[in-house]
Amino acid sequence: MNSVRIIWELSTYYNSTERMKSLLTKISNLIIKRCRAKINKDDMLGNNVEKCMQDLDECIECCRNWKDICTKSQYMIKNHSSKKGYNVSEDEIFAENEAFIQRCKDLKEICEG
């Protein structure tokens, strides 16, 4: 997130709210992609259900931590940046993140069954 702050401060291309929103959404999607790669469907279907449940918990925690870190950093950018006009809506960035968390919770229920 420090890199994102530097990009906001110095970049001539990413100097708009829409481009920053796009950048943060891409970062969020990459986190989701890495989490998805960690979840093994064979483990879920019986090979190692406990490991799958642990992986799902880690994915949920990772996505929640990303949201917390991003929210705090955005607050700092809005309130302490020398450049004004930063106004990225968290709802737009974290919609897919929240949906992924819910899917992980649903998969965890399947594992518990």
C-alpha positions, 0 to 999 in steps of 0.5 A: 500500500505504500507503493499505491500511495507513492503512485497516487502522489507521483504518477501522472497517469494514475492521478485520477480516482477511477484509475486508482480504483482500477489498480486497487481492484486488480490487486484485490483480484490477484489476492483472490486468485492466489487464495483460489490456487491454495484451495484444493478441491480433492482435499475438500471432497474427502482426501484431507478435509481438515487441511481444506478447512484450514486453507479456507480459514486462511483465505478468509483471514487474508481477504479480511486483512487485505481489506483492513490494510487497504482501508487504513491506507486509504484513510491515510492517503485521503487525510495526509496526502499533499495531493487532494482529490483521492476518493476511492469507494471501498464498496467498489473495490471490495465487492468481489473480495466480500463475495469470495469470503462468502464463497469460502464460508459456503465451502467450509460448510460443505467441508463440515458436512 
